[in-house]
Amino acid sequence: MPDRRQASVMKTTHNYPVARDDSGKVNYEAYKNCRGFITENGLEFPVVVTSARYRYGHLDLLVSPLAGTGARWVQRTNIRLENDPAEVVF
């Protein structure tokens, strides 16, 4: 049985870290209000995470720009988070 640190930073099926709770389930709440950056077509812009879901073996984050309007589901691998909850070790 993995210890608490291993359970909280387990990899997805695509070998990318995902925040997990003590029972090993994906901790969607840990991603809410996280800030990060998306790079698209040579532009980088700041976003805030408003929700999270797990689809087809990938973690998706619903993000909104800090300046402007709109929201979009983006795969976790396409966002650089400032304080990634998956990297927090207890």
Number of C-alpha atoms within 10 A of each C-alpha: 5 9 8 14 13 15 18 26 22 19 15 14 10 9 8 14 19 23 24 22 15 13 10 15 13 21 19 19 15 17 22 17 13 18 21 19 19 16 12 9 5 5 8 10 12 18 23 20 22 18 18 22 15 13 9 7 9 16 20 21 24 19 26 19 18 14 9 8 7 9 14 13 16 16 16 19 14 13 19 15 19 11 12 16 21 19 12 11 12 8
